[in-house]
Amino acid sequence: MAEFKRIPISEIVIPERLRAVEEDHALAIAQSIVEHGLLNPITVRATPAAKGGNYMLVAGAHRLRAATLNGDPEIETMVVEADKAEAQLIEITENLFRNDLSVIDRAVFVQNYRDVWEQKYGKIEAGRPGNRANLSQLFRDEAEAGFSQHVADRLGFSKRSVERLNKIAQNLSPKLRAALRGTSAADNQSLLLKLAKEGPSKQAGIAKALENEPDLKKVLAWAKEPAPALSDMDKQTIVRNQLDGIWEKADLATRQFFLIDVIAELGIASATMEPMFAALRAAK
């Protein structure tokens, strides 16, 4: 159940957020509010016992900050009935629908959606019979479909995209995520997946290097491990493969000329090679 009402901004408590408020973004919204009004109300939940106010912000931190910058004493809100976990799920869901989220932030939100969901409904373990009682009707098929399918259905993503986001969130270190946030790399999914495959020590080195050199391409070039030296046998194997490829492209006359040159170089009498030429002509 939700109720629409205007409430004093002073009564709204702002909890710790997954996504920090960006002042430039809030300023842009503030200008929009001046010109067009608040297009979408913020979401809060009633928390009469909370220290510092009667309501806890659920979603809309940038809009709330914008109204504060404009000096508005009150703001339009949608008051929902939700506990802490449900409020977090609402916050995450709303942010996941935003177009301005980078890939790296979207990955973090998807992972946190799972974490909060598990805190509320129980650990997700496919095939665990006792767990199904915790999952509610919404999750009745979890053991077969997996959590990625649930998020895909709930938020409108493909299951494959959710799996990629999970890989980024789970395998990219917090320090490297922080170093990349705000850069063009933060919205480069293929690059983030590549970095997520690197080990912890290499990720730590990249994050440290980015403190002094903001150009990620340069940092990755420095971090790239040199290719191992090839042995003489490996080199000759490469040459042999190249020769095989060239031989397949050569026509009969070119092959014969090549063999004649080889025979002359080796000092073998050409007459002794006639059976080979005959076999070559027959095969061609």
N, C-alpha and C positions, 0 to 999 in steps of 0.2 A: 504494500500500500504506500502511496506517495501523496504528498500534499504540497501544493504550490503556494508560496507566501513570500513577502518581503520581510527581511529581518535585519537588524543592525549589524554592521560589519564587526563592531566591537565584541559581539557575542559569539563570533566564529573562531574556533581554535584550529590552527593549522598543524597537523601532525607531520612527522618526518615523511618526505615524499620520495618515491622511486626516481622521479625526474625533477631536477632542480629547476626553479623558475628562472627563465632567461629574461633579463630586464628589457632588452630591445624588443623582444616579442610582446612583453606586457605593455610597453609604451605604444606599440602599434595597435594593440587591442584597445588601449585607452582612447586613442584617437578615433577609432572606429565607433566606440561607445558614444563619444561626443557627437559624432555625425549621424549615427544610425540607431543608437540605443543598444542595450544588451540583447543580442539576438538569441542566445541560449542561456538559461539560468544555470547557476552552479548547483552542485548536488551536495547536500549535507545530511547528517543524521543527528537526531536529538540526543544529547549527552548532558542532561541536567547536572550530573555529579562531576562533570569535567572541570578541572581547574582552569579558570580564566574565561569561561564562556559556557553557553548553553547548547552550542552546536559544534560538531566536528566536521571539518571539510572532508568530503569524499572525493569529489572531482571538480576541477575548474580553478586550479591554483593561479593560472595566468589571468583568468577573468577577474578573480578576486583581487589580485595585485593591481590590475588595471583600474578597477573601481576605486581602490585605495589611492592610487596616483591621481585620480580625478577628484579626490576629496569627497566622494559620495558617502553619506552616512549609512545608507542601507543598500541592499542588493537583492535582486530577485533570486529565489532559491527553490529547489525541489527537495523537500525534506522526505527522506526515505527511512523505512524501518529496517535497520541492518545492524548486525554485530560487527566487531572489528574485522573479522575475516571476510565477511560479505562486503563490507565497505572497501576493503582492499581489492577484491575481485571486481567491483564496480569501477574503481579507479583504473585498474589495469585494462579492463575491457574498453572503457572509453578512450584511453590513450592508444590502444591498438588500432582503433578505427581512424585515428588521425593520419592524414596524408603527409604531415611534416616530420614524422618520426623517421630517423635514420635506421638503417638495417641493424646497427649495433644496439640502438635503444629498443627497437622492436624485439630483438632477440632476448634482451634482458627482461622485458615485460612478459614475454611468453614463458620464460623460465620461472619468473616470479608467480605467474598465474598458476603454474603447476604446484609450486611450493606452498602457496596459500591454500590452494584447493586441498592438498594432502593434509595440511594442518587442521582443516575443518572437517573433512570427510574420511580421512584415513589413508594410510600408505597405499599407493597404487602398485600392485604386483600382479601382472597377468597370470591367470591360472590359480590364484590363491582363493580357494572356495570361501574361507571365512571372511574375506575382504568384501565380497559382493554385497553383504548386508549393509555395509557402510556407504555404498556408492550412490544411493538414491536412484529414482527412476531415470533421471538424466544420464546416469552412468551404467545402465543395466548391461550394456554390451562391452564394457571396458576390457574384460578379460580376453575377448576376441579381437577387438579393434585397436586397442592401445590408446594411450592418452593423446597422442598426436591427432588421432581421428576426432576425438572429442573437441579439441581446440579448433581444429579445422572446421567442424560443423558449427561450433559456437560462434566463431569469429569470422567465418567466411574465407578462411585461408585454405589452400590445398594442403593435404597431409604432407606432401613432399616439402613444401615451403616451411611448414612447422618443424619438420625434422631438421632442415638446414639451420633454422634459427636456433633450435636446441643445441646443435653441435657448436655453434658459435658461442652461445651463452655458457655452455658447460665446459668448453675446452680453451676458451680465450681467457687469460688471466685478468683479474680485476685491474691490475696496474697497466697492462697493455690496453685494455678497454678504455681506461681513463685517458691514456696518452693519445689514443686515436679519436676520441670523441671530439666533435667539432671540426674534424678534418674531412677531406674528400674521401679518405679511406673508410670512414665510418659508414658510408653508404655504398661501399663496394663489396657486395656479398661474396663474390668469387675470391677476392683478396682476403677477406676475413676468414673464409673457410680454409684457405691456404695457411694463414697465420695460426689458425686453431690447431692445425696438425703438427706445429712445431712443439718441441719439448719445453718444459717449464724454464730451464736455464736460458734457452735461446730467446724465448719470449721476454724474459726479464732483461736480457741484454738489449733487445730491440727497444723496449720501453725506456731503458736508461739512456740509450743513444738519442732517442727522440727528445729528451730534455734539452740537449744542446744543438741538435740538427733536426728542424721540423720537416725536412724533406724526406718522406718515407722511402722514396725510390733510392736515394743515396744510402740511407741506413740499411736497406735490404741488400744493396750491392756490397756494402762493407761486411754484412753478416753472412753473405753467401759463402759456403764452404768450397774451397778449390777442388776441382775434379781430381780423383786419384790418378797417379801416373800409370800409363799403360805398359805392360810388359812387352818384350819383343814378340812373344807368341801371340798376344792379343792384337798387336799391330798387324802381324801377318794374317791373322784371321780376318781382320777388316779388309785388308788388301784382297784376300782370296774371295771374299763375298762381293767386293766391287768387281773383280775380274769375272766372276760367275754372271753377274748382272749384265756386264758389257757383252760377254760371249752370247748370251741369250738374244741380244738385240742385233748381233752381226748376221749378215746373210752368208750364203755358202762361199761366194768368192772371197769375201773378207776373211772368213775363217781359214780358207786355204792359204791366202797370202800370209796370214799371221803364222800358220804352222810352218810354211816355207822359211820365214825369217827365223823362227825358233830353231828349225833344223840346221840352217846355215850357221847360226850362232853356236850351236852345240857340236858342229862338225860331223853330223850324221849324214850318211849317203842318202840322197833323196830317193833312190830306188828302193831302199829298205822301208820307206814310209808309204809306198803305194797302197798296200793293203789298208792303211789308216785312211787315206784319201777316198778309197773305194767305199769303205764303211761310212765315211762322212757323207758322201754323195747319196748313198742308199738311205741313210737316216733322214736326209733333208728331203 
